[in-house]
Amino acid sequence: MAPALLILLWATVILKADLLPDKKSALLLPPTNFTITVIGLAQVLLRWEPNPDQEPKNVELGYHVRINAPQEEDYETRNTESKLVTVLHQGFSASVQTIPWDGHSLLPSNWVSAKLKAPPGSPGTSIVNLTCTTNTVFNNSNPLRPYQVSLHCTWLVGKDASEDTQYFLYYRYGSMTEECQEYRKDTLKRNIACWFPRTFISSRGSDSLAVQVKGSSKHTIIKPFDQLFALHEIDRINPPENVTAVIEGSGLSIQWKKPVSAFPIHCFEYEVKIYNTRKNYLQTEKITTNAFISIIDDISKYSIQVRAAVSSVCRQTGFWSEWSQPLHVGNDDQKPFTEWFLIVLMATICFILLIFSLICKIGHLWNRLFPPVPAPKSSIKDFFVIINSEKTVSSETEIEVISYVEEPGFETLEDSVF
């Protein structure tokens, strides 16, 4: 009996030991007080606190953050707060869990979540097709900031927006937020475009540009709309300046200055377009310097244009600028020397012949120089003409005939007949 009791007691102790958690594989506790707060236009702050009951105390902890909406994203951090730039018109939700940071075998905690509801309003009342572009201009009024960035945005009115709907645009770059003051309106006087001649946007910045368009109406709630823009995707680079071209023999030399931009000269790449108008031939070259030399046909006319883009050595590749104004050099009317010589020679010969022909015609010089060859006379035919004349004409006429036939030619005829 006693051995049986000892065996039962031993089995119970082992069972309880198996049910106790292994400290090496214990589950971490989730963070507490997880909140999401809007701190700016298209900007939220995620904040949480470590679990006060977390054991052991000497373990270095980190946190795994998961963004669930509007787009999924995962990242890890050792901080207990995180700032995010994101669109909010569709709502926002995120989750966070505790993880071991020092490679400890402790298991991650369960997730805790929080969310922001989407702002009220029908989706059909929001604007659509929001597009924005930036451009750099000289700023003569501020020597410390010689370049100023302008911003231009356009959009379409929502399909369910009432006629009295009015829209208002805001942008945020970094910590600065500004409301538009210059709008363009449609036929119903609703704002459909905005122009910022000067902004807080950095010419060489890399932060995202956040743009939000809100609306108001007496008849319905207008749902706001926000969008993020990467600067390299919307920056409209200026064309190169002072494009010049010189032809020396068969060489074409082209030079230009970099565009108006805060980026230094080494940050640009260029495309040169040379169009031969006579041969209808287009040549395009991509280079990284602000000069180009080409071998050309020196008897043609050329149209030259250059455009620029910020290269990847200074920022992410963006779009090309517009082409510079066409520059025309050369002359497509000139001919080679041999061709000109033949044309002049033929024209001179034709002119001389024409003048000579006119002179000959006016002065009958042609007949004098080249008299017609007389045809041989027929003696028999002349004899019958004379006999016939003697029978039909009067005596006065006979005298004239006799006088006529007494010419040397007629004497020859008489000798031959009689």
FENCOR-V847849 format. One record per backbone hydrogen bond with DSSP energy under -0.5 kcal/mol. CO is the residue of the C=O (numbers start at 0). NH is the residue of the N-H. Records with the same first field share a line. If there is no record, write none. Layout:
CO = NH / NH
//
This chain:
0 = 4
1 = 5
2 = 6
3 = 7
4 = 8
5 = 9
6 = 10
7 = 11
8 = 12
9 = 13
10 = 14
11 = 15
12 = 16
13 = 17
14 = 18
15 = 19
20 = 22
21 = 24
22 = 25
25 = 106
31 = 48
34 = 46
36 = 38 / 44
39 = 42
41 = 85
42 = 38 / 39
43 = 83
44 = 36
45 = 81
46 = 34
48 = 31
50 = 53
55 = 58
59 = 100 / 101
61 = 98
62 = 64 / 76
63 = 96
64 = 74
65 = 67 / 94
66 = 72
68 = 92
72 = 66
74 = 64
76 = 62
79 = 47
81 = 45
83 = 43 / 85
87 = 90
91 = 115
92 = 67 / 68
93 = 113
94 = 65
95 = 111
96 = 63
97 = 108
98 = 61
106 = 27
111 = 95
113 = 93
115 = 91
121 = 124 / 222
122 = 125
123 = 159 / 160
124 = 157
127 = 155
128 = 130
130 = 153
132 = 151
133 = 235
134 = 149
136 = 147
137 = 139
138 = 141
141 = 144
142 = 145
145 = 138
147 = 136
148 = 198
149 = 134
150 = 195
151 = 132
152 = 193
153 = 130
155 = 127
157 = 160
161 = 164
165 = 215
167 = 213
168 = 179
169 = 211
170 = 177
171 = 209
172 = 175
175 = 172
177 = 170
180 = 182
181 = 194
183 = 191 / 192
185 = 188
189 = 185
191 = 154
192 = 183
193 = 152
194 = 196
195 = 150
201 = 204
207 = 209
208 = 210 / 228
209 = 171
210 = 226
211 = 169 / 213
212 = 224
213 = 167
215 = 165
219 = 221
220 = 121 / 222
224 = 212
226 = 210
228 = 208
229 = 232 / 233
230 = 233 / 234
231 = 318
233 = 133
234 = 236
236 = 321
240 = 256
243 = 254
245 = 247 / 252
247 = 250
249 = 295
250 = 247 / 252
251 = 253 / 293
252 = 245
253 = 291
254 = 243
256 = 240
258 = 260
263 = 266
264 = 267
266 = 310
268 = 308
269 = 286
270 = 306
271 = 273 / 284
272 = 274 / 304
273 = 275 / 282
274 = 276 / 302
275 = 279 / 280
280 = 275
282 = 273
284 = 271
286 = 269
289 = 255
291 = 253
293 = 251
295 = 297
296 = 299
299 = 330
300 = 276 / 277
301 = 328
302 = 274
303 = 326
304 = 272
305 = 323
306 = 270
307 = 320
308 = 268
309 = 317
310 = 313 / 314
326 = 303
328 = 301
330 = 333
335 = 339
336 = 340
337 = 341
338 = 342
339 = 343
340 = 344
341 = 345
342 = 346
343 = 347
344 = 348
345 = 349
346 = 350
347 = 351
348 = 352
349 = 353
350 = 354
351 = 355
352 = 356
353 = 357
354 = 358
355 = 359
356 = 360
357 = 361
358 = 362
359 = 364 / 365
360 = 363
363 = 367
364 = 368
365 = 369
376 = 378
377 = 381
378 = 382
379 = 383
380 = 384
381 = 385
382 = 386
383 = 387
384 = 388
385 = 389
386 = 390
387 = 391
388 = 392
393 = 397
394 = 398
395 = 399
396 = 400
397 = 401
398 = 402
399 = 403
400 = 404
401 = 405
403 = 406
406 = 409 / 410
407 = 411
408 = 412
409 = 413
410 = 414
411 = 415
412 = 416
413 = 417
//
